[in-house]
Amino acid sequence: MTDIALIGRNGSYDKRPLSLIVAPAKTAFEVLHEWRRRYRTRQELALFSYHERNDVPFAGDVDAEITKPFWKK
C-alpha cells in the first residue's frame, strides 16, 4: 500500500499507510449509501395506496417501515 507523509505537531514526518485515511472515508461512504437506499425504499413504499399495502400479508410491517427514519435499521 502507498505510504504518505504527515507532518506531526512537533514538525517531524509521520509515515502512515494510506489505508488509515482511506478506510474511515470508505466506511462513511458505505453508511451514507445505505442511508440513501433506505430513504428511497421507504419513500417508494409510501407511494403505495392503503389498499395496495393491505394486499401484502405483512402490511403492518410495511407501515412500520415507512414511518422509521432512514438511519434506523
C-alpha positions in Angstrom: 0.0 0.0 0.0 1.1 3.5 -0.6 2.6 5.5 2.3 2.0 9.2 2.7 4.0 11.6 4.9 2.1 13.6 7.5 3.7 16.4 9.5 3.2 15.9 13.2 2.8 18.6 15.8 6.4 18.5 16.6 7.3 19.1 13.0 8.5 15.6 12.3 7.3 13.5 9.5 5.0 10.6 10.3 4.7 7.9 7.6 1.4 6.1 7.8 -0.2 3.7 5.4 -2.8 5.3 3.1 -5.3 2.8 4.4 -5.5 4.7 7.7 -7.0 7.6 5.8 -9.0 5.7 3.2 -10.7 3.2 5.5 -12.7 5.7 7.5 -13.7 7.5 4.3 -14.8 4.2 2.8 -16.8 3.3 5.9 -18.5 6.7 5.9 -19.4 6.4 2.2 -20.9 2.9 2.8 -23.0 4.3 5.7 -24.3 7.2 3.6 -25.0 4.9 0.7 -27.1 2.5 3.0 -29.0 5.5 4.4 -29.8 6.7 0.9 -31.0 3.2 -0.1 -33.3 3.0 3.0 -34.7 6.5 2.3 -35.5 5.7 -1.3 -37.0 2.3 -0.4 -39.3 3.8 2.3 -40.3 6.7 0.0 -41.3 4.1 -2.6 -43.3 2.1 -0.1 -45.1 5.2 0.9 -46.3 5.7 -2.7 -48.5 2.6 -2.5 -52.1 3.2 -1.6 -53.6 1.9 1.6 -55.4 -0.9 -0.3 -52.2 -1.9 -2.1 -50.4 -2.1 1.2 -53.2 -4.2 2.7 -52.9 -6.8 -0.1 -49.5 -7.7 1.3 -49.6 -10.3 4.1 -47.2 -8.2 6.2 -48.9 -4.8 5.8 -48.3 -3.9 9.4 -44.6 -4.3 8.9 -44.8 -2.1 5.7 -46.5 0.7 7.6 -43.9 0.5 10.4 -41.1 0.5 7.9 -42.5 3.6 6.2 -42.5 5.6 9.4 -39.0 4.8 10.5 -36.2 7.4 9.9 -33.6 6.4 7.4 -30.8 6.0 9.9 -32.7 3.2 11.8 -32.4 -0.3 10.6 
